[in-house]
Amino acid sequence: MRNFIFLLIVSFFMSCGTSTVMVNVQRPADISVPQTVQDVVIANRSIAGKGNKAGNILEGIFSGEGIGADKKGSEYCMMGLANMLQTSERYNLKNAGDIVLNGTGTSTFPPLLSWSDVESVCSSYGADALIVLSTFDSDSRIFEG
């Protein structure tokens, strides 16, 4: 019986170990969407344009991320947003997230889209608003501590 209690206490203390996972998330702006906005279009602007590909590859090598991880991650993000909007009772999704606008391909935000570009995209899809994923960056780092 003593051995059983001893093993129970040792097992309890051995199971109390913890691991640390740090996640940095950029907090989105606090916005309120007017009730008049019902038809929306989504676009991915987080993928690097042709001029930024070399810098994006170097950034990927030094940050330890896999080849194409940012592109694949941003595509999954767009698919998740599209699925959420398609099942929403408030919003009507006018596209399947197939609009790709060139961005930086890093965690740096690209310059703002001009209002004429936004109006052009919205009018071509008959939408009230444009939702854009402007940046997406995944890094793999191991912290010894």
VMD Tcl script that builds the backbone (N, CA, C; Angstrom):
set m [mol new atoms 435]
animate dup $m
set s [atomselect $m all]
$s set {name element resname resid chain x y z} {
  {N N MET 1 A 0.820 -1.195 0.000}
  {CA C MET 1 A 0.000 0.000 0.000}
  {C C MET 1 A 0.864 1.259 0.000}
  {N N ARG 2 A 1.966 1.191 0.766}
  {CA C ARG 2 A 2.869 2.346 0.801}
  {C C ARG 2 A 3.462 2.624 -0.575}
  {N N ASN 3 A 3.835 1.558 -1.274}
  {CA C ASN 3 A 4.401 1.722 -2.617}
  {C C ASN 3 A 3.374 2.337 -3.569}
  {N N PHE 4 A 2.132 1.919 -3.429}
  {CA C PHE 4 A 1.078 2.463 -4.284}
  {C C PHE 4 A 0.901 3.960 -4.050}
  {N N ILE 5 A 0.857 4.377 -2.797}
  {CA C ILE 5 A 0.710 5.807 -2.473}
  {C C ILE 5 A 1.924 6.580 -2.963}
  {N N PHE 6 A 3.108 6.006 -2.779}
  {CA C PHE 6 A 4.325 6.660 -3.249}
  {C C PHE 6 A 4.289 6.840 -4.766}
  {N N LEU 7 A 3.910 5.798 -5.504}
  {CA C LEU 7 A 3.807 5.886 -6.964}
  {C C LEU 7 A 2.739 6.888 -7.389}
  {N N LEU 8 A 1.655 6.953 -6.662}
  {CA C LEU 8 A 0.596 7.906 -6.964}
  {C C LEU 8 A 1.093 9.338 -6.799}
  {N N ILE 9 A 1.799 9.606 -5.723}
  {CA C ILE 9 A 2.329 10.952 -5.475}
  {C C ILE 9 A 3.381 11.312 -6.525}
  {N N VAL 10 A 4.277 10.392 -6.831}
  {CA C VAL 10 A 5.303 10.644 -7.851}
  {C C VAL 10 A 4.650 10.888 -9.211}
  {N N SER 11 A 3.649 10.100 -9.570}
  {CA C SER 11 A 2.937 10.283 -10.841}
  {C C SER 11 A 2.264 11.643 -10.898}
  {N N PHE 12 A 1.687 12.046 -9.793}
  {CA C PHE 12 A 1.011 13.339 -9.740}
  {C C PHE 12 A 1.994 14.473 -10.008}
  {N N PHE 13 A 3.125 14.458 -9.341}
  {CA C PHE 13 A 4.095 15.535 -9.512}
  {C C PHE 13 A 4.777 15.488 -10.880}
  {N N MET 14 A 4.927 14.333 -11.461}
  {CA C MET 14 A 5.535 14.239 -12.790}
  {C C MET 14 A 4.583 14.751 -13.865}
  {N N SER 15 A 3.298 14.677 -13.619}
  {CA C SER 15 A 2.329 15.144 -14.610}
  {C C SER 15 A 2.094 16.640 -14.528}
  {N N CYS 16 A 2.739 17.313 -13.611}
  {CA C CYS 16 A 2.533 18.751 -13.433}
  {C C CYS 16 A 3.478 19.594 -14.281}
  {N N GLY 17 A 4.198 19.014 -15.209}
  {CA C GLY 17 A 5.103 19.778 -16.065}
  {C C GLY 17 A 4.314 20.640 -17.042}
  {N N THR 18 A 4.904 21.721 -17.464}
  {CA C THR 18 A 4.247 22.599 -18.423}
  {C C THR 18 A 5.172 22.861 -19.594}
  {N N SER 19 A 4.584 23.234 -20.691}
  {CA C SER 19 A 5.352 23.686 -21.845}
  {C C SER 19 A 4.825 25.058 -22.220}
  {N N THR 20 A 5.649 25.822 -22.884}
  {CA C THR 20 A 5.277 27.185 -23.230}
  {C C THR 20 A 5.173 27.319 -24.741}
  {N N VAL 21 A 4.070 27.846 -25.196}
  {CA C VAL 21 A 3.880 28.167 -26.599}
  {C C VAL 21 A 3.528 29.638 -26.665}
  {N N MET 22 A 4.328 30.395 -27.411}
  {CA C MET 22 A 4.072 31.829 -27.530}
  {C C MET 22 A 3.500 32.114 -28.914}
  {N N VAL 23 A 2.393 32.821 -28.950}
  {CA C VAL 23 A 1.743 33.178 -30.194}
  {C C VAL 23 A 1.569 34.685 -30.212}
  {N N ASN 24 A 2.110 35.323 -31.235}
  {CA C ASN 24 A 1.934 36.761 -31.403}
  {C C ASN 24 A 0.829 36.987 -32.425}
  {N N VAL 25 A -0.177 37.724 -32.047}
  {CA C VAL 25 A -1.309 37.993 -32.917}
  {C C VAL 25 A -1.497 39.493 -33.009}
  {N N GLN 26 A -1.612 39.983 -34.233}
  {CA C GLN 26 A -1.904 41.395 -34.396}
  {C C GLN 26 A -3.384 41.595 -34.134}
  {N N ARG 27 A -3.689 42.553 -33.300}
  {CA C ARG 27 A -5.081 42.822 -32.937}
  {C C ARG 27 A -5.735 43.639 -34.047}
  {N N PRO 28 A -6.860 43.170 -34.565}
  {CA C PRO 28 A -7.525 43.936 -35.618}
  {C C PRO 28 A -8.137 45.216 -35.064}
  {N N ALA 29 A -8.377 46.136 -35.962}
  {CA C ALA 29 A -8.979 47.403 -35.567}
  {C C ALA 29 A -10.411 47.176 -35.097}
  {N N ASP 30 A -10.831 47.977 -34.125}
  {CA C ASP 30 A -12.220 47.932 -33.675}
  {C C ASP 30 A -13.063 48.684 -34.692}
  {N N ILE 31 A -13.883 47.957 -35.410}
  {CA C ILE 31 A -14.740 48.583 -36.409}
  {C C ILE 31 A -16.161 48.082 -36.222}
  {N N SER 32 A -17.084 48.867 -36.684}
  {CA C SER 32 A -18.472 48.417 -36.724}
  {C C SER 32 A -18.923 48.499 -38.177}
  {N N VAL 33 A -19.551 47.452 -38.634}
  {CA C VAL 33 A -19.998 47.385 -40.019}
  {C C VAL 33 A -21.441 47.871 -40.075}
  {N N PRO 34 A -21.715 48.873 -40.912}
  {CA C PRO 34 A -23.088 49.376 -41.017}
  {C C PRO 34 A -24.055 48.286 -41.487}
  {N N GLN 35 A -25.299 48.399 -41.069}
  {CA C GLN 35 A -26.320 47.416 -41.449}
  {C C GLN 35 A -26.578 47.404 -42.955}
  {N N THR 36 A -26.228 48.485 -43.647}
  {CA C THR 36 A -26.454 48.544 -45.093}
  {C C THR 36 A -25.494 47.650 -45.865}
  {N N VAL 37 A -24.399 47.237 -45.236}
  {CA C VAL 37 A -23.428 46.359 -45.899}
  {C C VAL 37 A -23.913 44.921 -45.768}
  {N N GLN 38 A -24.275 44.336 -46.901}
  {CA C GLN 38 A -24.743 42.952 -46.907}
  {C C GLN 38 A -23.979 42.094 -47.906}
  {N N ASP 39 A -23.684 42.639 -49.068}
  {CA C ASP 39 A -22.963 41.894 -50.098}
  {C C ASP 39 A -21.479 42.227 -49.996}
  {N N VAL 40 A -20.651 41.207 -49.784}
  {CA C VAL 40 A -19.216 41.440 -49.592}
  {C C VAL 40 A -18.391 40.605 -50.565}
  {N N VAL 41 A -17.196 41.115 -50.829}
  {CA C VAL 41 A -16.204 40.447 -51.662}
  {C C VAL 41 A -14.955 40.292 -50.814}
  {N N ILE 42 A -14.273 39.145 -50.921}
  {CA C ILE 42 A -13.027 38.967 -50.175}
  {C C ILE 42 A -11.866 38.813 -51.154}
  {N N ALA 43 A -10.707 39.352 -50.751}
  {CA C ALA 43 A -9.517 39.308 -51.604}
  {C C ALA 43 A -8.288 39.007 -50.762}
  {N N ASN 44 A -7.362 38.273 -51.337}
  {CA C ASN 44 A -6.102 37.930 -50.678}
  {C C ASN 44 A -5.015 38.849 -51.222}
  {N N ARG 45 A -4.477 39.683 -50.356}
  {CA C ARG 45 A -3.418 40.608 -50.753}
  {C C ARG 45 A -2.129 40.309 -49.995}
  {N N SER 46 A -2.045 39.150 -49.390}
  {CA C SER 46 A -0.877 38.817 -48.574}
  {C C SER 46 A 0.206 38.083 -49.354}
  {N N ILE 47 A -0.072 37.700 -50.586}
  {CA C ILE 47 A 0.898 36.959 -51.390}
  {C C ILE 47 A 1.825 37.948 -52.088}
  {N N ALA 48 A 3.112 37.620 -52.115}
  {CA C ALA 48 A 4.120 38.516 -52.683}
  {C C ALA 48 A 3.931 38.675 -54.184}
  {N N GLY 49 A 4.141 39.907 -54.637}
  {CA C GLY 49 A 4.171 40.167 -56.067}
  {C C GLY 49 A 5.499 39.705 -56.639}
  {N N LYS 50 A 5.659 39.795 -57.949}
  {CA C LYS 50 A 6.891 39.320 -58.584}
  {C C LYS 50 A 8.124 40.058 -58.078}
  {N N GLY 51 A 8.003 41.318 -57.742}
  {CA C GLY 51 A 9.147 42.096 -57.271}
  {C C GLY 51 A 9.580 41.742 -55.859}
  {N N ASN 52 A 8.702 41.139 -55.079}
  {CA C ASN 52 A 9.008 40.839 -53.671}
  {C C ASN 52 A 9.367 39.375 -53.431}
  {N N LYS 53 A 9.338 38.536 -54.453}
  {CA C LYS 53 A 9.534 37.099 -54.240}
  {C C LYS 53 A 10.915 36.769 -53.684}
  {N N ALA 54 A 11.974 37.419 -54.171}
  {CA C ALA 54 A 13.330 37.106 -53.691}
  {C C ALA 54 A 13.461 37.445 -52.208}
  {N N GLY 55 A 12.972 38.604 -51.815}
  {CA C GLY 55 A 13.017 38.991 -50.404}
  {C C GLY 55 A 12.186 38.072 -49.538}
  {N N ASN 56 A 11.062 37.622 -50.076}
  {CA C ASN 56 A 10.192 36.719 -49.328}
  {C C ASN 56 A 10.859 35.354 -49.137}
  {N N ILE 57 A 11.594 34.881 -50.137}
  {CA C ILE 57 A 12.300 33.601 -50.020}
  {C C ILE 57 A 13.393 33.701 -48.966}
  {N N LEU 58 A 14.159 34.805 -48.992}
  {CA C LEU 58 A 15.203 35.006 -47.976}
  {C C LEU 58 A 14.601 35.085 -46.578}
  {N N GLU 59 A 13.490 35.799 -46.452}
  {CA C GLU 59 A 12.828 35.915 -45.152}
  {C C GLU 59 A 12.370 34.550 -44.666}
  {N N GLY 60 A 11.903 33.704 -45.586}
  {CA C GLY 60 A 11.470 32.359 -45.233}
  {C C GLY 60 A 12.615 31.482 -44.767}
  {N N ILE 61 A 13.771 31.638 -45.401}
  {CA C ILE 61 A 14.938 30.841 -45.008}
  {C C ILE 61 A 15.388 31.219 -43.606}
  {N N PHE 62 A 15.476 32.522 -43.324}
  {CA C PHE 62 A 15.981 32.969 -42.029}
  {C C PHE 62 A 14.974 32.791 -40.897}
  {N N SER 63 A 13.685 32.777 -41.202}
  {CA C SER 63 A 12.687 32.628 -40.139}
  {C C SER 63 A 12.347 31.165 -39.866}
  {N N GLY 64 A 12.790 30.263 -40.725}
  {CA C GLY 64 A 12.570 28.841 -40.489}
  {C C GLY 64 A 11.224 28.327 -40.952}
  {N N GLU 65 A 10.517 29.089 -41.742}
  {CA C GLU 65 A 9.212 28.619 -42.202}
  {C C GLU 65 A 9.378 27.729 -43.428}
  {N N GLY 66 A 8.419 26.883 -43.661}
  {CA C GLY 66 A 8.474 25.968 -44.787}
  {C C GLY 66 A 8.242 26.685 -46.103}
  {N N ILE 67 A 8.633 26.034 -47.194}
  {CA C ILE 67 A 8.466 26.618 -48.522}
  {C C ILE 67 A 6.978 26.701 -48.834}
  {N N GLY 68 A 6.515 27.885 -49.154}
  {CA C GLY 68 A 5.111 28.099 -49.487}
  {C C GLY 68 A 4.171 28.087 -48.301}
  {N N ALA 69 A 4.706 28.113 -47.072}
  {CA C ALA 69 A 3.850 28.040 -45.877}
  {C C ALA 69 A 2.952 29.263 -45.758}
  {N N ASP 70 A 3.499 30.450 -46.042}
  {CA C ASP 70 A 2.691 31.663 -45.942}
  {C C ASP 70 A 1.574 31.666 -46.982}
  {N N LYS 71 A 1.901 31.266 -48.196}
  {CA C LYS 71 A 0.894 31.248 -49.259}
  {C C LYS 71 A -0.217 30.262 -48.916}
  {N N LYS 72 A 0.174 29.060 -48.488}
  {CA C LYS 72 A -0.817 28.037 -48.145}
  {C C LYS 72 A -1.645 28.476 -46.938}
  {N N GLY 73 A -0.978 29.067 -45.941}
  {CA C GLY 73 A -1.692 29.538 -44.759}
  {C C GLY 73 A -2.693 30.627 -45.082}
  {N N SER 74 A -2.294 31.559 -45.958}
  {CA C SER 74 A -3.226 32.630 -46.321}
  {C C SER 74 A -4.391 32.088 -47.142}
  {N N GLU 75 A -4.131 31.069 -47.963}
  {CA C GLU 75 A -5.221 30.452 -48.725}
  {C C GLU 75 A -6.213 29.761 -47.792}
  {N N TYR 76 A -5.700 29.067 -46.766}
  {CA C TYR 76 A -6.589 28.440 -45.783}
  {C C TYR 76 A -7.373 29.493 -45.006}
  {N N CYS 77 A -6.739 30.605 -44.712}
  {CA C CYS 77 A -7.424 31.702 -44.019}
  {C C CYS 77 A -8.575 32.230 -44.876}
  {N N MET 78 A -8.323 32.398 -46.155}
  {CA C MET 78 A -9.366 32.881 -47.060}
  {C C MET 78 A -10.496 31.853 -47.192}
  {N N MET 79 A -10.145 30.566 -47.235}
  {CA C MET 79 A -11.178 29.527 -47.308}
  {C C MET 79 A -12.040 29.535 -46.053}
  {N N GLY 80 A -11.415 29.716 -44.894}
  {CA C GLY 80 A -12.170 29.774 -43.642}
  {C C GLY 80 A -13.104 30.964 -43.599}
  {N N LEU 81 A -12.616 32.128 -44.047}
  {CA C LEU 81 A -13.461 33.324 -44.088}
  {C C LEU 81 A -14.607 33.130 -45.070}
  {N N ALA 82 A -14.313 32.549 -46.231}
  {CA C ALA 82 A -15.364 32.305 -47.227}
  {C C ALA 82 A -16.427 31.359 -46.671}
  {N N ASN 83 A -16.011 30.300 -46.000}
  {CA C ASN 83 A -16.978 29.363 -45.406}
  {C C ASN 83 A -17.830 30.044 -44.348}
  {N N MET 84 A -17.202 30.902 -43.529}
  {CA C MET 84 A -17.947 31.606 -42.494}
  {C C MET 84 A -18.975 32.562 -43.110}
  {N N LEU 85 A -18.560 33.282 -44.153}
  {CA C LEU 85 A -19.478 34.235 -44.782}
  {C C LEU 85 A -20.596 33.525 -45.540}
  {N N GLN 86 A -20.304 32.364 -46.120}
  {CA C GLN 86 A -21.334 31.620 -46.848}
  {C C GLN 86 A -22.416 31.085 -45.918}
  {N N THR 87 A -22.061 30.802 -44.678}
  {CA C THR 87 A -23.052 30.300 -43.725}
  {C C THR 87 A -23.655 31.418 -42.879}
  {N N SER 88 A -23.217 32.643 -43.096}
  {CA C SER 88 A -23.718 33.782 -42.331}
  {C C SER 88 A -25.120 34.158 -42.799}
  {N N GLU 89 A -25.942 34.560 -41.846}
  {CA C GLU 89 A -27.287 35.020 -42.193}
  {C C GLU 89 A -27.292 36.494 -42.575}
  {N N ARG 90 A -26.255 37.221 -42.176}
  {CA C ARG 90 A -26.226 38.657 -42.426}
  {C C ARG 90 A -25.571 39.015 -43.751}
  {N N TYR 91 A -24.501 38.318 -44.115}
  {CA C TYR 91 A -23.717 38.705 -45.290}
  {C C TYR 91 A -23.916 37.734 -46.443}
  {N N ASN 92 A -23.826 38.271 -47.658}
  {CA C ASN 92 A -23.855 37.469 -48.877}
  {C C ASN 92 A -22.476 37.563 -49.517}
  {N N LEU 93 A -21.800 36.446 -49.659}
  {CA C LEU 93 A -20.484 36.431 -50.281}
  {C C LEU 93 A -20.653 36.403 -51.789}
  {N N LYS 94 A -20.039 37.359 -52.472}
  {CA C LYS 94 A -20.201 37.491 -53.916}
  {C C LYS 94 A -19.106 36.798 -54.720}
  {N N ASN 95 A -18.056 36.308 -54.054}
  {CA C ASN 95 A -16.998 35.566 -54.749}
  {C C ASN 95 A -16.497 34.473 -53.825}
  {N N ALA 96 A -15.648 33.611 -54.345}
  {CA C ALA 96 A -15.144 32.488 -53.543}
  {C C ALA 96 A -13.746 32.756 -53.005}
  {N N GLY 97 A -13.345 34.006 -52.920}
  {CA C GLY 97 A -12.011 34.333 -52.423}
  {C C GLY 97 A -10.943 34.165 -53.479}
  {N N ASP 98 A -11.348 34.202 -54.742}
  {CA C ASP 98 A -10.411 33.975 -55.835}
  {C C ASP 98 A -9.689 35.237 -56.302}
  {N N ILE 99 A -9.986 36.373 -55.711}
  {CA C ILE 99 A -9.303 37.614 -56.084}
  {C C ILE 99 A -7.960 37.656 -55.364}
  {N N VAL 100 A -6.882 37.774 -56.132}
  {CA C VAL 100 A -5.541 37.875 -55.555}
  {C C VAL 100 A -4.956 39.213 -55.980}
  {N N LEU 101 A -4.664 40.053 -54.996}
  {CA C LEU 101 A -4.018 41.338 -55.237}
  {C C LEU 101 A -2.602 41.240 -54.681}
  {N N ASN 102 A -1.620 41.731 -55.404}
  {CA C ASN 102 A -0.235 41.607 -54.954}
  {C C ASN 102 A 0.015 42.408 -53.693}
  {N N GLY 103 A 0.746 41.792 -52.769}
  {CA C GLY 103 A 1.135 42.441 -51.521}
  {C C GLY 103 A 2.624 42.286 -51.302}
  {N N THR 104 A 3.049 42.335 -50.046}
  {CA C THR 104 A 4.471 42.238 -49.738}
  {C C THR 104 A 4.917 40.803 -49.513}
  {N N GLY 105 A 4.030 39.927 -49.078}
  {CA C GLY 105 A 4.401 38.558 -48.783}
  {C C GLY 105 A 5.090 38.400 -47.443}
  {N N THR 106 A 5.146 39.463 -46.649}
  {CA C THR 106 A 5.774 39.424 -45.324}
  {C C THR 106 A 4.787 39.979 -44.310}
  {N N SER 107 A 5.261 40.241 -43.106}
  {CA C SER 107 A 4.385 40.813 -42.081}
  {C C SER 107 A 4.233 42.322 -42.225}
  {N N THR 108 A 4.899 42.915 -43.211}
  {CA C THR 108 A 4.786 44.349 -43.469}
  {C C THR 108 A 3.525 44.613 -44.285}
  {N N PHE 109 A 2.746 45.593 -43.856}
  {CA C PHE 109 A 1.531 45.923 -44.584}
  {C C PHE 109 A 1.865 46.619 -45.897}
  {N N PRO 110 A 1.174 46.269 -46.988}
  {CA C PRO 110 A 1.380 46.965 -48.258}
  {C C PRO 110 A 0.700 48.332 -48.215}
  {N N PRO 111 A 1.015 49.201 -49.180}
  {CA C PRO 111 A 0.313 50.494 -49.232}
  {C C PRO 111 A -1.192 50.279 -49.378}
  {N N LEU 112 A -1.961 51.238 -48.891}
  {CA C LEU 112 A -3.419 51.128 -48.973}
  {C C LEU 112 A -3.882 51.060 -50.421}
  {N N LEU 113 A -4.956 50.326 -50.636}
  {CA C LEU 113 A -5.579 50.315 -51.957}
  {C C LEU 113 A -6.243 51.662 -52.196}
  {N N SER 114 A -6.210 52.119 -53.425}
  {CA C SER 114 A -6.895 53.381 -53.732}
  {C C SER 114 A -8.404 53.126 -53.733}
  {N N TRP 115 A -9.158 54.187 -53.465}
  {CA C TRP 115 A -10.614 54.045 -53.453}
  {C C TRP 115 A -11.138 53.631 -54.820}
  {N N SER 116 A -10.469 54.065 -55.889}
  {CA C SER 116 A -10.926 53.669 -57.226}
  {C C SER 116 A -10.753 52.162 -57.434}
  {N N ASP 117 A -9.666 51.577 -56.891}
  {CA C ASP 117 A -9.485 50.123 -56.984}
  {C C ASP 117 A -10.564 49.385 -56.192}
  {N N VAL 118 A -10.859 49.876 -54.993}
  {CA C VAL 118 A -11.888 49.257 -54.153}
  {C C VAL 118 A -13.245 49.336 -54.841}
  {N N GLU 119 A -13.580 50.510 -55.365}
  {CA C GLU 119 A -14.861 50.685 -56.050}
  {C C GLU 119 A -14.941 49.825 -57.301}
  {N N SER 120 A -13.826 49.674 -58.010}
  {CA C SER 120 A -13.804 48.848 -59.216}
  {C C SER 120 A -14.094 47.382 -58.890}
  {N N VAL 121 A -13.443 46.864 -57.854}
  {CA C VAL 121 A -13.668 45.464 -57.457}
  {C C VAL 121 A -15.105 45.278 -56.977}
  {N N CYS 122 A -15.572 46.192 -56.128}
  {CA C CYS 122 A -16.936 46.072 -55.593}
  {C C CYS 122 A -17.983 46.155 -56.697}
  {N N SER 123 A -17.807 47.078 -57.629}
  {CA C SER 123 A -18.809 47.225 -58.689}
  {C C SER 123 A -18.794 46.038 -59.647}
  {N N SER 124 A -17.619 45.443 -59.887}
  {CA C SER 124 A -17.580 44.299 -60.802}
  {C C SER 124 A -18.265 43.066 -60.207}
  {N N TYR 125 A -18.361 42.985 -58.889}
  {CA C TYR 125 A -19.046 41.863 -58.238}
  {C C TYR 125 A -20.410 42.260 -57.672}
  {N N GLY 126 A -20.771 43.528 -57.758}
  {CA C GLY 126 A -22.039 43.980 -57.194}
  {C C GLY 126 A -22.052 43.913 -55.681}
  {N N ALA 127 A -20.941 44.307 -55.059}
  {CA C ALA 127 A -20.799 44.192 -53.606}
  {C C ALA 127 A -20.826 45.558 -52.935}
  {N N ASP 128 A -21.166 45.543 -51.648}
  {CA C ASP 128 A -21.179 46.756 -50.837}
  {C C ASP 128 A -19.835 47.010 -50.166}
  {N N ALA 129 A -19.052 45.955 -49.948}
  {CA C ALA 129 A -17.792 46.102 -49.214}
  {C C ALA 129 A -16.768 45.090 -49.709}
  {N N LEU 130 A -15.502 45.434 -49.476}
  {CA C LEU 130 A -14.377 44.577 -49.829}
  {C C LEU 130 A -13.613 44.238 -48.556}
  {N N ILE 131 A -13.442 42.945 -48.279}
  {CA C ILE 131 A -12.659 42.488 -47.130}
  {C C ILE 131 A -11.342 41.951 -47.676}
  {N N VAL 132 A -10.224 42.503 -47.183}
  {CA C VAL 132 A -8.909 42.161 -47.727}
  {C C VAL 132 A -8.011 41.596 -46.633}
  {N N LEU 133 A -7.376 40.456 -46.909}
  {CA C LEU 133 A -6.309 39.936 -46.058}
  {C C LEU 133 A -5.028 40.582 -46.565}
  {N N SER 134 A -4.528 41.581 -45.835}
  {CA C SER 134 A -3.396 42.372 -46.316}
  {C C SER 134 A -2.046 41.763 -45.998}
  {N N THR 135 A -1.934 41.042 -44.900}
  {CA C THR 135 A -0.646 40.452 -44.533}
  {C C THR 135 A -0.864 39.126 -43.827}
  {N N PHE 136 A 0.054 38.205 -44.076}
  {CA C PHE 136 A 0.032 36.897 -43.417}
  {C C PHE 136 A 1.471 36.423 -43.372}
  {N N ASP 137 A 1.973 36.131 -42.180}
  {CA C ASP 137 A 3.362 35.705 -42.056}
  {C C ASP 137 A 3.478 34.683 -40.945}
  {N N SER 138 A 4.068 33.555 -41.255}
  {CA C SER 138 A 4.284 32.517 -40.243}
  {C C SER 138 A 5.781 32.348 -40.044}
  {N N ASP 139 A 6.204 32.297 -38.802}
  {CA C ASP 139 A 7.607 32.083 -38.467}
  {C C ASP 139 A 7.708 30.881 -37.546}
  {N N SER 140 A 8.763 30.121 -37.697}
  {CA C SER 140 A 9.030 28.998 -36.797}
  {C C SER 140 A 10.298 29.312 -36.033}
  {N N ARG 141 A 10.166 29.457 -34.737}
  {CA C ARG 141 A 11.323 29.752 -33.902}
  {C C ARG 141 A 11.298 28.829 -32.698}
  {N N ILE 142 A 12.460 28.390 -32.283}
  {CA C ILE 142 A 12.584 27.559 -31.093}
  {C C ILE 142 A 13.298 28.372 -30.038}
  {N N PHE 143 A 12.667 28.511 -28.894}
  {CA C PHE 143 A 13.257 29.258 -27.786}
  {C C PHE 143 A 13.744 28.266 -26.739}
  {N N GLU 144 A 15.000 28.338 -26.423}
  {CA C GLU 144 A 15.555 27.516 -25.353}
  {C C GLU 144 A 15.389 28.279 -24.054}
  {N N GLY 145 A 14.902 27.652 -23.049}
  {CA C GLY 145 A 14.727 28.407 -21.829}
  {C C GLY 145 A 14.405 27.587 -20.710}
}
mol reanalyze $m
mol bondsrecalc $m
mol representation Tube
mol addrep $m
